[in-house]
Amino acid sequence: MRPAGIMNEPFPGKLFYLLQEAPPNVISWTHSGQGFIIEDGTLMCQEVLPRYFRHDRLASFQRQLNLCVRRPRGRAASARA
């Protein structure tokens, strides 16, 4: 169940609840469990994002995600790719 104050929660907390509660036909974990896939961008914007964020834009969600997630950098990272 989504906490009452979810709009004041930092992005990682919102993302956690979103991934736990959103319908799997909209957003779901990958088979490995190390990532997620947005299955239906339209429903994501219309029904899911407004429940957790003050916007309904997929680009804004992606921007927040990119700011939150650290990716390996440098030579070792490019060797893994």
C-alpha positions as CSV (number, residue, x, y, z in Angstrom):
1,M,0.0,0.0,0.0
2,R,1.3,3.5,-0.9
3,P,2.1,5.7,2.1
4,A,0.0,8.8,2.5
5,G,3.0,11.2,2.2
6,I,4.4,9.6,-0.9
7,M,4.6,13.0,-2.7
8,N,7.2,14.1,-0.1
9,E,9.2,10.9,-0.3
10,P,12.6,11.2,-2.1
11,F,12.8,9.7,-5.6
12,P,14.2,6.3,-4.7
13,G,11.3,5.7,-2.2
14,K,8.8,6.7,-4.8
15,L,10.4,4.4,-7.3
16,F,10.3,1.5,-4.8
17,Y,6.6,1.9,-4.1
18,L,5.8,2.4,-7.8
19,L,7.6,-0.8,-8.8
20,Q,5.9,-2.8,-6.1
21,E,2.3,-1.5,-6.8
22,A,2.1,-0.7,-10.5
23,P,0.4,-3.2,-12.8
24,P,2.9,-5.5,-14.6
25,N,1.4,-4.6,-17.9
26,V,2.6,-1.0,-17.3
27,I,6.0,-1.5,-15.7
28,S,7.8,-4.6,-14.5
29,W,11.1,-6.1,-13.3
30,T,13.3,-7.7,-15.9
31,H,13.8,-11.5,-15.6
32,S,17.2,-11.0,-13.8
33,G,15.6,-8.6,-11.3
34,Q,18.4,-6.1,-11.9
35,G,16.3,-3.6,-13.9
36,F,12.8,-2.7,-15.0
37,I,11.0,-2.3,-18.2
38,I,8.2,0.2,-19.0
39,E,5.8,-1.9,-21.0
40,D,3.2,0.8,-21.7
41,G,4.4,4.3,-21.7
42,T,1.0,5.8,-22.3
43,L,-0.5,4.1,-19.3
44,M,2.6,4.9,-17.3
45,C,2.1,8.6,-18.0
46,Q,-1.7,8.6,-17.6
47,E,-2.2,6.4,-14.5
48,V,1.0,5.6,-12.7
49,L,3.2,8.7,-12.7
50,P,0.6,11.1,-11.3
51,R,0.1,8.8,-8.3
52,Y,3.7,9.2,-7.2
53,F,5.0,12.4,-8.8
54,R,3.8,15.9,-9.4
55,H,4.1,15.3,-13.2
56,D,2.9,12.9,-15.8
57,R,5.9,13.1,-18.2
58,L,8.0,10.1,-19.0
59,A,11.0,12.4,-19.8
60,S,10.9,13.9,-16.3
61,F,10.8,10.4,-14.8
62,Q,13.8,9.4,-16.9
63,R,15.7,12.5,-15.9
64,Q,15.1,11.8,-12.2
65,L,16.2,8.2,-12.7
66,N,19.4,9.2,-14.5
67,L,20.2,11.6,-11.6
68,C,19.6,8.9,-9.0
69,V,21.4,5.9,-10.6
70,R,25.2,5.7,-10.7
71,R,26.8,3.9,-13.6
72,P,30.3,2.6,-13.8
73,R,32.7,5.0,-15.6
74,G,36.1,4.8,-17.1
75,R,38.0,2.1,-18.9
76,A,36.8,-0.8,-16.7
77,A,33.2,0.2,-17.5
78,S,33.7,0.3,-21.2
79,A,35.4,-3.1,-21.0
80,R,32.3,-4.6,-19.4
81,A,29.9,-3.2,-22.0
